[in-house]
């Protein structure tokens, strides 16, 4: 499997780790890179603990990743969600969608 070429994305086994700014300008490239891996079920855990400056685009990114995995019959577990991102999800009333 080819390794991602996007800064801020590391793949180790069946886990992907996102680091750096997770906002509107960085999300599309991350999603394009992850999409085929999610479709094939190669990524089962997405770690966002090292993400910073996460905004509503980060939530959209997490939901999109889960949708893409689910569309192909795979589950995606989210791990190490930053508290600020969890608080934002609570504010929008979508925190239940981040649950395992």
MMTF fields as JSON, N, C-alpha, C and O atoms, coordinates in Angstrom:
{
  "mmtfVersion": "1.0.0",
  "mmtfProducer": "UNKNOWN",
  "numBonds": 399,
  "numAtoms": 400,
  "numGroups": 100,
  "numChains": 1,
  "numModels": 1,
  "chainsPerModel": [1],
  "groupsPerChain": [100],
  "chainIdList": ["A"],
  "bondAtomList": [4, 2, 8, 6, 12, 10, 16, 14, 20, 18, 24, 22, 28, 26, 32, 30, 36, 34, 40, 38, 44, 42, 48, 46, 52, 50, 56, 54, 60, 58, 64, 62, 68, 66, 72, 70, 76, 74, 80, 78, 84, 82, 88, 86, 92, 90, 96, 94, 100, 98, 104, 102, 108, 106, 112, 110, 116, 114, 120, 118, 124, 122, 128, 126, 132, 130, 136, 134, 140, 138, 144, 142, 148, 146, 152, 150, 156, 154, 160, 158, 164, 162, 168, 166, 172, 170, 176, 174, 180, 178, 184, 182, 188, 186, 192, 190, 196, 194, 200, 198, 204, 202, 208, 206, 212, 210, 216, 214, 220, 218, 224, 222, 228, 226, 232, 230, 236, 234, 240, 238, 244, 242, 248, 246, 252, 250, 256, 254, 260, 258, 264, 262, 268, 266, 272, 270, 276, 274, 280, 278, 284, 282, 288, 286, 292, 290, 296, 294, 300, 298, 304, 302, 308, 306, 312, 310, 316, 314, 320, 318, 324, 322, 328, 326, 332, 330, 336, 334, 340, 338, 344, 342, 348, 346, 352, 350, 356, 354, 360, 358, 364, 362, 368, 366, 372, 370, 376, 374, 380, 378, 384, 382, 388, 386, 392, 390, 396, 394],
  "bondOrderList": [1, 1, 1, 1, 1, 1, 1, 1, 1, 1, 1, 1, 1, 1, 1, 1, 1, 1, 1, 1, 1, 1, 1, 1, 1, 1, 1, 1, 1, 1, 1, 1, 1, 1, 1, 1, 1, 1, 1, 1, 1, 1, 1, 1, 1, 1, 1, 1, 1, 1, 1, 1, 1, 1, 1, 1, 1, 1, 1, 1, 1, 1, 1, 1, 1, 1, 1, 1, 1, 1, 1, 1, 1, 1, 1, 1, 1, 1, 1, 1, 1, 1, 1, 1, 1, 1, 1, 1, 1, 1, 1, 1, 1, 1, 1, 1, 1, 1, 1],
  "groupList": [{"groupName": "UNK", "atomNameList": ["N", "CA", "C", "O"], "elementList": ["N", "C", "C", "O"], "formalChargeList": [0, 0, 0, 0], "bondAtomList": [1, 0, 2, 1, 3, 2], "bondOrderList": [1, 1, 2], "singleLetterCode": "X", "chemCompType": "L-PEPTIDE LINKING"}],
  "groupTypeList": [0, 0, 0, 0, 0, 0, 0, 0, 0, 0, 0, 0, 0, 0, 0, 0, 0, 0, 0, 0, 0, 0, 0, 0, 0, 0, 0, 0, 0, 0, 0, 0, 0, 0, 0, 0, 0, 0, 0, 0, 0, 0, 0, 0, 0, 0, 0, 0, 0, 0, 0, 0, 0, 0, 0, 0, 0, 0, 0, 0, 0, 0, 0, 0, 0, 0, 0, 0, 0, 0, 0, 0, 0, 0, 0, 0, 0, 0, 0, 0, 0, 0, 0, 0, 0, 0, 0, 0, 0, 0, 0, 0, 0, 0, 0, 0, 0, 0, 0, 0],
  "groupIdList": [1, 2, 3, 4, 5, 6, 7, 8, 9, 10, 11, 12, 13, 14, 15, 16, 17, 18, 19, 20, 21, 22, 23, 24, 25, 26, 27, 28, 29, 30, 31, 32, 33, 34, 35, 36, 37, 38, 39, 40, 41, 42, 43, 44, 45, 46, 47, 48, 49, 50, 51, 52, 53, 54, 55, 56, 57, 58, 59, 60, 61, 62, 63, 64, 65, 66, 67, 68, 69, 70, 71, 72, 73, 74, 75, 76, 77, 78, 79, 80, 81, 82, 83, 84, 85, 86, 87, 88, 89, 90, 91, 92, 93, 94, 95, 96, 97, 98, 99, 100],
  "secStructList": [7, 7, 7, 7, 7, 1, 6, 6, 3, 3, 3, 3, 6, 6, 3, 3, 3, 3, 3, 3, 3, 7, 1, 2, 2, 2, 2, 2, 2, 2, 2, 2, 2, 2, 2, 2, 2, 2, 2, 6, 6, 7, 7, 7, 3, 3, 3, 3, 3, 3, 3, 3, 1, 7, 7, 2, 2, 2, 2, 2, 2, 2, 2, 2, 2, 2, 2, 2, 2, 2, 2, 6, 6, 7, 7, 7, 3, 3, 3, 1, 7, 7, 2, 2, 2, 2, 2, 2, 2, 2, 2, 2, 6, 7, 4, 4, 4, 4, 7, 7],
  "xCoordList": [0.84, 0.0, 0.885, 1.824, 0.584, 1.33, 0.993, -0.157, 1.981, 1.783, 1.284, 1.64, 0.459, -0.085, 1.011, 2.083, 0.709, 1.66, 1.257, 1.866, 0.241, -0.277, 0.414, 0.472, 0.939, 1.489, 0.379, -0.747, 0.693, -0.293, -1.115, -2.073, -0.76, -1.472, -0.452, 0.424, -0.581, 0.303, -0.556, -1.576, -0.13, -0.82, 0.098, 1.264, -0.442, 0.3, -0.652, -1.565, -0.434, -1.33, -2.729, -2.926, -3.701, -5.088, -5.53, -6.725, -4.56, -4.868, -4.32, -3.259, -5.071, -4.613, -4.564, -5.453, -3.515, -3.359, -3.283, -2.446, -4.178, -4.223, -3.583, -3.91, -2.672, -2.041, -2.054, -2.305, -1.785, -1.764, -3.148, -4.071, -3.283, -4.537, -5.563, -5.295, -6.718, -7.817, -8.948, -9.836, -8.903, -9.849, -10.234, -9.806, -11.031, -11.613, -10.594, -10.876, -9.429, -8.458, -7.667, -7.093, -7.617, -6.843, -7.697, -7.188, -8.968, -9.85, -10.009, -9.928, -10.228, -10.447, -9.302, -9.548, -8.071, -6.922, -6.826, -6.528, -7.073, -7.042, -8.111, -7.855, -9.286, -10.384, -10.098, -10.372, -9.549, -9.195, -8.166, -8.246, -7.221, -6.176, -6.729, -6.327, -7.643, -8.189, -9.295, -9.494, -10.002, -11.184, -10.962, -11.738, -9.948, -9.789, -9.437, -9.83, -8.713, -8.355, -9.585, -9.73, -10.467, -11.709, -12.623, -13.262, -12.689, -13.55, -13.119, -13.957, -11.812, -11.299, -11.272, -10.937, -11.619, -11.617, -10.226, -10.03, -9.257, -7.882, -7.653, -6.725, -8.482, -8.392, -9.604, -10.742, -9.363, -10.464, -10.46, -11.457, -9.355, -9.267, -8.689, -7.68, -9.344, -8.866, -8.572, -9.477, -7.299, -6.823, -6.665, -5.883, -7.407, -7.33, -6.771, -6.935, -6.12, -5.587, -4.539, -4.373, -3.834, -2.79, -3.287, -2.512, -4.573, -5.137, -5.28, -5.56, -5.086, -5.258, -6.052, -6.192, -6.56, -7.372, -8.539, -8.952, -9.064, -10.173, -11.437, -11.754, -12.146, -13.373, -14.501, -14.38, -15.581, -16.716, -16.344, -16.971, -15.356, -14.886, -14.304, -14.399, -13.706, -13.172, -14.292, -14.157, -15.4, -16.552, -17.073, -17.358, -17.197, -17.662, -16.722, -17.169, -15.432, -14.426, -14.637, -14.637, -14.816, -15.012, -16.278, -16.28, -17.354, -18.605, -18.462, -18.99, -17.762, -17.549, -16.727, -17.022, -15.707, -14.894, -15.744, -15.662, -16.561, -17.432, -18.428, -18.669, -19.007, -19.971, -19.324, -19.915, -18.124, -17.446, -17.138, -17.321, -16.673, -16.404, -17.705, -17.753, -18.749, -20.029, -20.646, -21.284, -20.465, -21.021, -20.448, -21.051, -19.28, -18.632, -18.673, -17.966, -19.513, -19.71, -18.657, -18.505, -17.934, -16.876, -17.201, -17.866, -16.726, -16.886, -15.593, -14.511, -15.714, -14.553, -14.664, -15.636, -13.657, -13.61, -12.798, -11.717, -13.32, -12.613, -11.93, -12.532, -10.692, -9.993, -9.294, -8.989, -9.056, -8.313, -8.912, -8.189, -10.232, -10.877, -10.48, -10.619, -9.991, -9.652, -10.908, -11.993, -10.763, -11.905, -12.605, -13.833, -11.847, -12.465, -13.383, -14.436, -12.988, -13.806, -15.053, -16.141, -14.885, -16.02, -17.009, -18.222, -16.487, -17.345, -18.106, -19.285, -17.448, -18.103, -19.233, -20.311, -18.976, -20.008, -21.193, -22.344, -20.92, -22.008, -22.816, -24.046, -22.132, -22.795, -23.751, -24.856, -23.317, -24.146, -25.177, -26.044, -25.083, -26.014, -25.741, -26.646, -24.474, -24.128, -23.086, -22.477, -22.884, -21.864, -22.139, -21.198, -23.386, -23.71, -23.172, -22.9, -23.016, -22.495, -20.989, -20.445, -20.335, -18.9, -18.65, -17.519, -19.686, -19.542, -19.076, -19.339, -18.383, -17.909, -19.006, -18.733],
  "yCoordList": [-1.177, 0.0, 1.24, 1.343, 2.161, 3.416, 4.263, 4.309, 4.919, 5.781, 7.148, 7.623, 7.78, 9.092, 10.126, 10.072, 11.055, 12.106, 13.444, 14.471, 13.439, 14.661, 14.915, 14.031, 16.13, 16.505, 16.456, 16.875, 15.948, 15.891, 14.619, 14.511, 13.648, 12.377, 11.249, 11.14, 10.415, 9.258, 8.004, 7.971, 6.979, 5.698, 4.678, 4.541, 3.968, 2.897, 1.718, 1.754, 0.691, -0.457, -0.05, 0.48, -0.303, 0.032, 1.351, 1.625, 2.165, 3.453, 4.604, 4.508, 5.686, 6.925, 7.972, 8.041, 8.783, 9.851, 11.174, 11.368, 12.087, 13.417, 14.384, 14.385, 15.203, 16.21, 17.548, 17.625, 18.585, 19.916, 20.534, 20.07, 21.571, 22.306, 21.469, 20.965, 21.335, 20.593, 21.589, 21.732, 22.272, 23.343, 23.291, 22.4, 24.235, 24.234, 24.07, 23.383, 24.68, 24.591, 23.288, 22.939, 22.554, 21.311, 20.053, 19.001, 20.151, 18.978, 18.303, 17.076, 19.027, 18.342, 17.417, 16.305, 17.858, 17.015, 15.786, 14.691, 15.957, 14.809, 13.797, 12.593, 14.278, 13.383, 12.642, 11.446, 13.348, 12.685, 11.577, 10.516, 11.812, 10.828, 9.626, 8.489, 9.876, 8.795, 7.995, 6.82, 8.618, 7.99, 6.567, 5.679, 6.314, 4.933, 3.946, 2.781, 4.393, 3.525, 3.186, 2.059, 4.162, 3.925, 2.995, 2.116, 3.181, 2.348, 0.886, -0.014, 0.655, -0.721, -1.299, -2.469, -0.499, -0.976, -1.083, -1.764, -0.422, -0.491, 0.387, 0.145, 1.393, 2.26, 1.978, 2.152, 1.542, 1.271, 2.248, 2.361, 2.951, 3.943, 5.233, 5.228, 6.336, 7.653, 8.428, 8.742, 8.731, 9.438, 10.917, 11.276, 11.766, 13.204, 13.97, 15.186, 13.26, 13.873, 14.939, 15.838, 14.863, 15.849, 16.984, 17.856, 16.971, 18.051, 19.301, 19.222, 20.441, 21.699, 22.671, 22.492, 23.692, 24.7, 24.068, 24.558, 22.978, 22.288, 23.144, 23.682, 23.262, 24.04, 23.156, 21.931, 23.766, 22.981, 22.141, 21.11, 22.549, 21.737, 20.423, 19.402, 20.438, 19.211, 18.232, 17.031, 18.745, 17.873, 17.294, 16.1, 18.129, 17.657, 16.583, 15.599, 16.777, 15.801, 14.456, 13.412, 14.477, 13.23, 12.52, 11.304, 13.279, 12.662, 12.111, 11.042, 12.822, 12.35, 11.066, 10.147, 10.998, 9.773, 8.6, 7.512, 8.819, 7.743, 7.324, 6.132, 8.298, 7.974, 7.158, 6.196, 7.532, 6.815, 5.381, 4.457, 5.192, 3.836, 3.029, 1.893, 3.616, 2.916, 2.581, 1.539, 3.449, 3.206, 1.949, 1.361, 1.541, 0.334, -0.814, -1.811, -0.656, -1.728, -1.807, -2.853, -0.732, -0.729, 0.261, 1.271, -0.041, 0.881, 1.673, 1.184, 2.884, 3.724, 4.235, 4.898, 3.919, 4.387, 5.665, 5.753, 6.659, 7.914, 7.855, 7.417, 8.289, 8.254, 9.576, 10.348, 9.806, 10.972, 12.285, 13.185, 12.387, 13.628, 14.764, 14.636, 15.866, 17.018, 17.548, 17.54, 18.0, 18.505, 19.647, 19.735, 20.519, 21.644, 21.149, 21.737, 20.08, 19.518, 18.844, 18.953, 18.158, 17.527, 18.586, 18.411, 19.683, 20.782, 21.407, 21.738, 21.567, 22.117, 21.193, 21.656, 19.891, 18.923, 18.997, 18.904, 19.161, 19.318, 20.576, 20.554, 21.658, 22.925, 22.777, 23.319, 22.037, 21.822, 20.709, 20.511, 19.982, 18.891, 17.64, 16.837, 17.457, 16.283, 15.395, 14.539, 15.601, 14.844, 13.345, 12.554, 12.94, 11.502, 10.851, 9.65, 11.622, 11.077, 10.775, 10.096, 11.278, 11.016, 9.795, 9.315, 9.294, 8.149, 6.917, 6.783, 6.029, 4.799, 3.952, 2.905],
  "zCoordList": [0.0, 0.0, 0.0, 0.789, -0.872, -0.921, 0.296, 0.731, 0.834, 1.986, 1.542, 0.464, 2.371, 2.007, 1.78, 2.382, 0.906, 0.581, 1.192, 0.893, 2.038, 2.633, 3.966, 4.821, 4.141, 5.44, 6.472, 6.203, 7.647, 8.713, 8.719, 9.485, 7.879, 7.844, 7.898, 7.039, 8.917, 9.074, 9.148, 9.837, 8.431, 8.448, 9.107, 8.736, 10.082, 10.752, 10.915, 11.74, 10.133, 10.174, 9.744, 8.65, 10.619, 10.3, 10.931, 11.04, 11.346, 11.959, 11.13, 10.512, 11.137, 10.516, 11.618, 12.467, 11.594, 12.587, 11.851, 10.97, 12.231, 11.641, 12.625, 13.812, 12.126, 12.978, 12.264, 11.062, 13.011, 12.436, 12.391, 13.062, 11.605, 11.504, 10.748, 9.658, 11.34, 10.73, 10.515, 11.356, 9.379, 9.076, 7.602, 6.867, 7.189, 5.849, 4.722, 3.74, 4.843, 3.747, 3.735, 2.704, 4.855, 4.889, 4.745, 4.357, 5.05, 5.059, 3.693, 3.634, 2.601, 1.322, 0.906, 0.44, 1.067, 0.685, 1.583, 1.105, 2.867, 3.783, 3.405, 3.388, 3.108, 2.752, 1.448, 1.338, 0.46, -0.815, -0.572, -1.19, 0.305, 0.579, 1.34, 1.09, 2.26, 3.088, 2.407, 2.717, 1.496, 0.915, 0.391, 0.743, -0.426, -0.903, 0.207, 0.145, 1.206, 2.333, 3.166, 3.638, 3.344, 4.078, 3.292, 3.871, 1.994, 1.153, 1.182, 1.145, 1.247, 1.28, 2.694, 2.874, 3.69, 5.075, 5.663, 6.67, 5.051, 5.537, 6.757, 7.529, 6.937, 8.107, 8.978, 8.541, 10.214, 11.137, 12.31, 13.024, 12.515, 13.584, 13.028, 12.322, 13.356, 12.967, 14.246, 15.02, 14.456, 15.65, 15.305, 14.425, 15.999, 15.74, 16.938, 17.036, 17.834, 19.048, 18.802, 19.628, 17.699, 17.41, 16.518, 16.127, 16.201, 15.384, 16.245, 17.441, 15.623, 16.358, 15.494, 14.284, 16.144, 15.467, 14.717, 13.666, 15.266, 14.611, 14.703, 15.763, 13.598, 13.562, 13.032, 13.024, 12.595, 12.109, 10.892, 10.649, 10.135, 9.007, 9.512, 8.831, 10.693, 11.277, 11.583, 11.348, 12.109, 12.35, 11.048, 10.964, 10.043, 8.734, 8.189, 7.6, 8.386, 7.949, 8.648, 7.995, 9.963, 10.712, 10.263, 10.076, 10.091, 9.629, 8.21, 7.907, 7.353, 5.979, 5.966, 5.201, 6.802, 6.882, 7.33, 6.759, 8.352, 8.823, 7.748, 7.555, 7.046, 5.976, 4.872, 4.382, 4.479, 3.397, 3.8, 3.007, 5.025, 5.499, 5.547, 5.075, 6.116, 6.257, 4.905, 4.76, 3.919, 2.587, 1.957, 1.059, 2.432, 1.906, 2.915, 2.769, 3.938, 4.907, 5.998, 6.628, 6.233, 7.241, 8.347, 8.12, 9.537, 10.669, 10.824, 10.498, 11.318, 11.59, 13.012, 13.376, 13.812, 15.194, 15.257, 14.674, 15.967, 16.176, 17.534, 18.514, 17.598, 18.88, 19.153, 18.244, 20.427, 20.912, 20.423, 19.997, 20.485, 20.068, 21.005, 22.221, 20.459, 21.308, 22.007, 21.426, 23.227, 23.995, 23.279, 23.31, 22.635, 21.932, 20.813, 20.566, 20.146, 19.074, 19.643, 19.078, 20.748, 21.415, 21.899, 21.782, 22.443, 22.911, 21.74, 21.871, 20.62, 19.436, 18.974, 18.605, 19.0, 18.616, 19.582, 19.155, 20.873, 21.845, 21.553, 21.595, 21.261, 20.949, 19.768, 19.784, 18.738, 17.548, 17.743, 16.892, 18.864, 19.12, 18.328, 18.099, 17.896, 17.099, 17.785, 17.143, 19.091, 19.8, 19.808, 19.864, 19.755, 19.725, 18.458, 18.449, 17.396, 16.137, 16.21, 15.339, 17.24, 17.41, 18.281, 18.369, 18.919, 19.823, 19.045, 17.85, 19.744, 19.067, 18.491, 17.904]
}
